[in-house]
Amino acid sequence: MEITASLVKELRERTGAGMMDCKAALNDANGDIEVAIEIMRKSGAAKAAKKAGRIAAEGIISIKQKENDIVMLEVNCETDFVAKDDNFLSFVEGITGAIINNNIDDVNDLLKLNIGNQTIEETTQQLVAKIGEKVTIRRFEKHSIKNQVGIYLHGTRIGVVVEIEGGDRELAKDMAMHIAASKPLYINENNVAKEVLDKEREIYMAQAQESGKPAEIIEKMVEGRIKKYIKEITLLGQSFVKDPDQSIEKILKSAEAKVLSFIRYEVGEGIEKRSDNFAEEVMSQAKGD
């Protein structure tokens, strides 16, 4: 069967792949567009598998709200260049919408979800084949909000959703911006796990004993550092970034408000980034790895 320009155009529109890839797939499929699509899907899976071992620590944070439901999602790629690519951004937008419109609890369930005539896992594989980088849907959280909500995106790299009781929209937004900047781990001291404090106390004790001071002095030094540590890691203990003379606890108290929960995502946090030699990277790309 003749591979016409209109046939190649139709395949490009349906798959988003390049012209040469479409033409090659149609040749292999003897002009049957459905078979060509299947060939390209298999090819995408093969390319995705090849890139699976690579490190994807760039990407974006996406937040979407629909009525009382709110979703925060992190999708990773390998370079900040691809993180700004329209194909990648459109993919992330579609995934965020799929989460908010479906009852999904984790990434594994999300990958099995059908969008159109294929699963999200297959859509991801096609994107990998198209952009040439590993793409990972890393994590998401979906919540039903019943109170005031503050949402803040710092570019596309840091996202915060905070729910507060009392206060107003401006206060909620301020809390979200503060959390983005100051990285609290807990709302207050009561939320800090005992084993976390025990571990810190053990470290501080070992450091203080190096001073050679009496035991009672060492004990006071350690407890002082523990109190400082709690202030640093708890939202209520921190100084407000917009007014360091006030603590978050005082600001909330004056507004008769309470932080119920917060989520903070930062792109690539916790992922060990590889520092390749530039020459090695060029050679790797030249070999088609």
N, C-alpha and C positions, 0 to 999 in steps of 0.2 A: 504494500500500500504506500502511496506517495505521502511523504511527510511535508505537508503544506505549512506555509507561514501562519495561516489561521489556526491550524491544529496546535502548533507550538505556542501561539498566543493564548489559546484557551487553557493549555496545560500550565502555562506560567501564571495565569490569573487564578487557577484553582489551587496551585501549590505554593506560589510565591518564589519558586526557584529560578535560577538563572537560565538564559536562553539556551546555552550550550548543554546544560544538564538536561533540560526538557527535550531537546532534540535527540540527545543520546538515548534517553529513556524511551522515546517514541520509536527510535530505530530498533532498540532491543525488543520492543513490544509489537513490532510490525504495524505500527500506526494505531494500535488499540489504546485509546487514552486511559481507560480504566486499568488495564494491565500496566501501563506506563506509571500511573499513580502508585500502584502496588510496588513496582520496582523501586520507585523513588523513596517510598516509605521504608522499604527494607534497607536501602542504601543509607538512609538517614539513621536508622537504628545501628548500622555497622559503624558509621562515623561517630555516633554518640558513644558507642562502646569503646572505641579507640581513644576517645578523649576523657573517658571516665576517671582515669587516674590523675588527671591534671588538677591543679588547685584553682578553685574559683572563689576569690575573696573580695572581689569588687561587686558591684550591682546596685540595687536601689531598694528603698523602703517605700511601700505603697499603703495608703490608708483610704478606706472608703466607708461612708456611712449611708445607710438606707433605713429611714425611719428610726427605730430604736436599736437597730443592729449596727455594729461597727466592726470592721476587720482591719488588722494590720498584718502586712505580709513582707517577707524578705525574699528576694530572688537574686541569686548570685551569678556572676559571669567572671571571666578572667581578667578583663581590662576595663578601665574607666571609659575608654573609647566606645566599646560595645554597650556599656551602661547608658550611653546617650543615643544609641542607635534607635531609629524609629521602629524597626522590626522588634527589637527587644522591649521597648517601651509599650508597644501595642500588645505584645504577648503578656507582659505583667498586668496591664490594664484588664485584659480578658480573664486572667487567672483570678484577680481580685474580685471581679464581678461574679465569677463562677462560685467562689467561696461564699460571698454574701447572699447568693441566690439559692444555695443548696445547704442541706444539713450535713456538714462534713466536720469531722473532729481532728483528723491528722493528715499529714502529707501523703501517706500511702493511699488513703481513701481518695484524696484529691487526684492523684495520678491516674486512678482507675475511672474517674468521672468522664463521661462522654460529652464532648462539645462538637455539635454537628455530627460528622460521620467518623470521628476518631476520638481516642482517649487523650487526656491532657499529657500523658506520658509520650504518646506518639507525636503530639504537637510539639512537645519539647525536643524530641529527637529530630524533627524536621527543622526546627530553629537552629539546633546545633549544626546540622549539615549545611544550613544556609549561611550562618555567620562565622562558622569555623572556630567557635569557642565552646568550652564546656558551660552548660547552663544548669543551675540547680535551684529548685524550689526548696529553700532551706527550712522555713518555719512560718507559721501564721498563728494568730489568735483571733477568735471571734467571740464577741460578747454582746449581750443585750443590756443596754444602758437604761436605767430607770431614773437617774438623777441628772444633774448638770454635768456636761462633758467638756473637757478641754482637749483640743487636738493641735499638735504642732509638728510641722515637718521642717527640719533644717536642711534646705535643699532637698536632696533625695537620699541622704546618707544617714540621717537620724530621725526617728519618728517616735512620738510620744502620744499616748492616749491616757487621760486621767479622768476619773469620775469623782465628783465631790458632792457632798450633801450640804445644802445651804449655799450662801454666796451667790455670785452671778457669773455670767459668761466671761466677763473680763478677768475675774479671779481665776476661773478654771483655765483660761488661756495662759495667764501668768504662771500658774502652777506647772502647766505643760512645758512652757519655755524654760522654767527653772530646772525641771527634771532633765530636760535635754542637755542643759549646760553643766549641771552639777552631779549627775550620775548617781543618785541615791540608790541603795540596794533594797532598803526597807522603808516602810512608812514611819514606824516609831520603834523604840527600844524593845517593846513587847514582841515585835515580829522577828527579832534577831534570835536565831537558833542558839541554844546553850553551847553546842559543840563549836560553833564559830567563835564565840567569846572565849571558850576554854583554850582553843588553839592559839588565839592571839595572846591570851594571858601567859601561856607557856613560852611563847616567843619573847614577849616583853620581859618575863622573869629571867630568861637566859641572858638577855642583853643587859639587864640591870645588875645581875650578879657579877658582871665583868668590872663594875665600878668598885667593888670591894667594900661597899657601904654596909652598915648594919642591917639586919633582916627587917626591922620595923620600917626603916627608911625605904628599903627596896619595895616593901609591900605598898607603901604610899605612892611610890613612883609608878609602880605597875598599875595600880587602880586609877591614878591620874591619866595615864596613857589610854586605859580602857575607856574611860569617860570621853576622852577626846576622840577616840576611834568611833564610838557609838554616834557622836555628833556628826562625824564625817560621813558615815554610811546611812544615816537615817534622814528622811526628808524633813521631819519636824525639828531635828537638831541642827540643820544647816542654816546658814545665813542666806537671806534672799538675794539673788544675784542682782536685782535691780535696786536694792537698798540693803547693803551689807550690815547696816546698824540694826536691822530687824531680823529675827529668826522666822522661819516659816511657821513655826508653832504660834508665835505671837500674831502674825498676820491672819492666820486662820481663825484664831480665837477672837480677834477684834471683829471679824466678819461673821462670827457665829457659824463657821463652816468646818467641814471635816472631810479629809481625803479618804475615800473608801477603797480605792485601788488605782494602780497605774501600771502601764506597760511601757517599757523603753527598749527600742531596737536600734542598734547601730550596725551599719553594713560591715560584715566581715569580722565582728567581734568574736574572739575565741577561735578563729581560724588561723592556723599557723601558716604565714605567708612564706613562699619560697623566694629567695633572692638569687635568681640566676645570673650568671655572668652574661653580659650583653652579647659577647661573641658567641657563646654557647647557644643563646637564644636564637640568634640569627641563623646559625648552623642547623638548629633544630627545625626552624621554619623552612629552611631550604630543602631539608630532607623530607618535608611533608609530615612531620610528627604532630 
